[in-house]
Amino acid sequence: MARGPSMLLERAFVGGPVCGVDEAGRGPWAGPVSAAAVILDPRKVPKGLDDSKKLSAKTREALEIEIKAKATAWCVAFASVEEIASLNILHAAGLAMRRAVEGLSVQPAYALVDGNYRFQLPCEVKTVVGGDGKSKSIAAASILAKVARDRLMIEMDQRYPGYGFASHKGYHASIHVEALQTLGPCEIHRLSWKPVQLALMGEAPSQDELALDD
């Protein structure tokens, strides 16, 4: 049995280009959610594509450059903290995905989307549970989405010092909890999230409340 993602799912579709779609940043307490869409060129697929969470930051950054140079088309998009608050995180992630697909320079006929939720996208959608470990297109999208969001959160660390965004990227961390209690929230905190509310009150969120992750 083959290990890691392949192009088998992409080759199963006929009738037009296939893009992989994935998001990053559903779980953090701060910052936007990002999404990427990638149409790989079957003749120039970068080596080493995999679920972004399994790769080191250095490897992800190197692959980001290669994906952008070799892909037929790619696009990264975001949904803001305000959109997360108004739509909820699931639909904000879907909005970022739709923006990414709509931003592709080549219109796809099909989208392979990581997960089990069928978002409304401007093409036919196939959901793939654990897709970033099965489809190279989804893996490529997961890498672009994560690198873009991580880079943004490093910039946010400069704009909002003291929270440690450069290290934890907005996720739960002791330095993050302490900063929330000492400094209060900043403009990019997801104030509707219960773990953030509990941290502001000096209480510890439960493991269930911390379970949402990428």
C-alpha positions as CSV (number, residue, x, y, z in Angstrom):
1,M,0.0,0.0,0.0
2,A,1.3,3.4,-1.0
3,R,2.2,5.7,1.9
4,G,1.4,9.4,2.0
5,P,-0.5,11.4,-0.5
6,S,-0.7,10.5,-4.2
7,M,-2.3,11.8,-7.4
8,L,-4.8,8.9,-7.5
9,L,-7.8,11.1,-6.6
10,E,-6.9,13.8,-9.0
11,R,-6.6,11.2,-11.9
12,A,-10.0,9.8,-11.1
13,F,-11.7,13.0,-12.4
14,V,-12.0,13.7,-16.1
15,G,-13.5,16.8,-17.8
16,G,-11.4,19.6,-16.4
17,P,-8.7,20.7,-13.9
18,V,-8.8,19.4,-10.3
19,C,-7.8,21.6,-7.4
20,G,-7.0,20.6,-3.8
21,V,-8.4,22.8,-1.1
22,D,-7.5,23.0,2.6
23,E,-7.6,25.5,5.5
24,A,-5.4,26.5,8.4
25,G,-6.3,28.2,11.6
26,R,-9.7,26.8,12.8
27,G,-8.4,26.2,16.3
28,P,-6.5,29.3,17.4
29,W,-7.8,31.9,19.8
30,A,-6.6,34.7,17.7
31,G,-6.1,35.7,14.0
32,P,-7.9,34.9,10.8
33,V,-8.5,31.5,9.2
34,S,-6.7,30.9,5.9
35,A,-7.4,28.6,3.0
36,A,-5.6,27.7,-0.2
37,A,-6.5,26.1,-3.5
38,V,-3.9,24.5,-5.7
39,I,-4.0,22.9,-9.2
40,L,-0.9,20.8,-9.6
41,D,0.8,20.1,-12.9
42,P,0.9,16.3,-13.0
43,R,4.3,16.6,-14.8
44,K,5.9,18.8,-12.2
45,V,4.6,17.7,-8.8
46,P,7.0,18.7,-6.0
47,K,8.5,15.9,-4.0
48,G,7.8,15.7,-0.3
49,L,4.2,16.9,-0.3
50,D,2.4,15.8,2.8
51,D,0.1,17.0,5.6
52,S,1.5,20.4,6.6
53,K,1.4,19.4,10.3
54,K,3.8,16.5,9.7
55,L,6.4,18.8,8.1
56,S,8.9,21.2,9.8
57,A,8.5,24.9,9.3
58,K,11.7,24.9,7.2
59,T,10.4,22.1,5.0
60,R,7.0,23.8,4.6
61,E,8.6,27.1,3.5
62,A,10.8,25.4,1.0
63,L,7.8,23.5,-0.5
64,E,5.8,26.7,-0.6
65,I,8.3,28.2,-3.0
66,E,8.3,25.1,-5.1
67,I,4.5,24.7,-5.2
68,K,4.1,28.3,-6.3
69,A,6.7,27.9,-9.0
70,K,5.5,24.6,-10.4
71,A,1.7,24.6,-9.9
72,T,-0.7,25.3,-12.8
73,A,-2.5,27.7,-10.5
74,W,-2.7,28.5,-6.8
75,C,-4.4,31.0,-4.5
76,V,-4.4,31.8,-0.8
77,A,-7.2,33.6,0.9
78,F,-8.4,34.6,4.4
79,A,-11.6,35.1,6.4
80,S,-11.2,37.7,9.1
81,V,-11.8,37.6,12.9
82,E,-14.9,39.6,12.3
83,E,-16.2,37.2,9.7
84,I,-15.4,34.3,12.1
85,A,-17.5,36.0,14.8
86,S,-20.5,36.7,12.5
87,L,-20.5,33.4,10.5
88,N,-18.9,30.9,13.0
89,I,-15.6,29.2,12.3
90,L,-16.9,26.5,10.0
91,H,-18.6,28.9,7.6
92,A,-15.7,31.4,7.8
93,A,-13.4,28.6,6.8
94,G,-15.7,27.8,3.9
95,L,-15.7,31.5,2.9
96,A,-11.9,31.5,2.8
97,M,-12.0,28.3,0.7
98,R,-14.4,29.9,-1.7
99,R,-12.3,33.0,-2.1
100,A,-9.2,30.8,-2.7
101,V,-10.9,28.8,-5.4
102,E,-12.4,31.9,-7.0
103,G,-9.0,33.5,-7.0
104,L,-7.3,30.7,-9.1
105,S,-6.1,31.9,-12.5
106,V,-7.4,28.6,-14.0
107,Q,-11.0,27.7,-13.2
108,P,-11.2,24.2,-11.8
109,A,-13.9,21.7,-12.7
110,Y,-13.6,19.8,-9.4
111,A,-12.3,20.5,-5.9
112,L,-11.0,18.0,-3.5
113,V,-11.7,19.4,-0.1
114,D,-10.1,18.2,3.1
115,G,-12.6,17.1,5.7
116,N,-16.2,15.9,5.6
117,Y,-18.2,19.1,5.1
118,R,-19.3,19.9,1.6
119,F,-18.8,23.7,1.2
120,Q,-20.4,25.7,-1.5
121,L,-17.6,26.3,-4.0
122,P,-17.8,27.4,-7.7
123,C,-17.2,23.9,-9.0
124,E,-18.1,20.3,-8.1
125,V,-16.8,19.3,-4.7
126,K,-15.6,16.0,-3.3
127,T,-14.8,15.8,0.4
128,V,-11.9,13.7,1.5
129,V,-11.5,12.9,5.2
130,G,-7.8,13.1,6.0
131,G,-7.3,14.5,2.6
132,D,-3.9,16.1,3.2
133,G,-2.6,12.7,3.8
134,K,-4.2,11.2,0.7
135,S,-4.2,13.8,-2.1
136,K,-1.1,15.7,-3.2
137,S,-3.2,18.6,-4.3
138,I,-4.8,18.9,-0.9
139,A,-1.4,18.5,0.8
140,A,0.0,21.3,-1.3
141,A,-3.0,23.5,-0.3
142,S,-2.5,22.7,3.3
143,I,1.1,23.8,3.1
144,L,0.3,27.1,1.4
145,A,-2.5,27.9,3.8
146,K,-0.4,27.1,6.9
147,V,2.7,29.0,5.8
148,A,0.7,32.0,4.8
149,R,-1.1,32.1,8.2
150,D,2.0,31.5,10.2
151,R,3.7,34.4,8.3
152,L,0.8,36.7,9.1
153,M,0.8,35.8,12.8
154,I,4.5,36.6,13.0
155,E,3.6,40.0,11.5
156,M,0.9,40.3,14.1
157,D,3.4,39.7,16.8
158,Q,5.1,42.9,15.8
159,R,1.9,44.8,15.7
160,Y,0.6,43.4,19.0
161,P,3.7,42.6,21.2
162,G,3.5,40.7,24.4
163,Y,1.1,37.9,23.3
164,G,3.7,35.6,21.8
165,F,2.0,35.2,18.4
166,A,5.2,34.5,16.6
167,S,5.8,31.4,18.7
168,H,2.3,29.9,19.1
169,K,0.5,31.5,16.1
170,G,-2.6,32.3,18.2
171,Y,-3.1,28.9,19.7
172,H,-3.5,27.9,23.3
173,A,-0.1,28.4,25.2
174,S,0.7,29.4,28.8
175,I,2.3,32.6,27.5
176,H,-0.9,33.4,25.6
177,V,-3.1,32.8,28.6
178,E,-0.9,35.0,30.8
179,A,-0.8,37.8,28.3
180,L,-4.6,37.7,27.9
181,Q,-5.0,38.1,31.7
182,T,-2.3,40.8,32.0
183,L,-2.8,42.8,28.8
184,G,-6.4,42.0,27.9
185,P,-7.5,41.0,24.4
186,C,-6.2,42.7,21.3
187,E,-8.1,43.4,18.0
188,I,-7.4,40.0,16.5
189,H,-8.6,37.8,19.4
190,R,-11.7,35.7,18.8
191,L,-13.7,37.1,21.7
192,S,-16.7,34.9,21.1
193,W,-14.6,31.8,21.9
194,K,-15.3,30.3,25.3
195,P,-11.6,29.4,26.0
196,V,-10.7,33.1,25.4
197,Q,-13.5,34.2,27.7
198,L,-12.4,31.8,30.4
199,A,-8.8,32.9,30.1
200,L,-9.9,36.5,30.5
201,M,-11.7,35.5,33.7
202,G,-8.7,33.7,35.0
203,E,-10.2,30.2,34.6
204,A,-8.7,27.3,32.7
205,P,-10.6,25.9,29.7
206,S,-11.4,22.2,29.7
207,Q,-9.7,19.7,27.4
208,D,-12.9,19.5,25.4
209,E,-12.8,23.3,24.9
210,L,-9.2,23.0,23.7
211,A,-9.9,20.2,21.4
212,L,-10.6,22.2,18.2
213,D,-7.5,22.2,16.1
214,D,-6.2,22.2,12.6
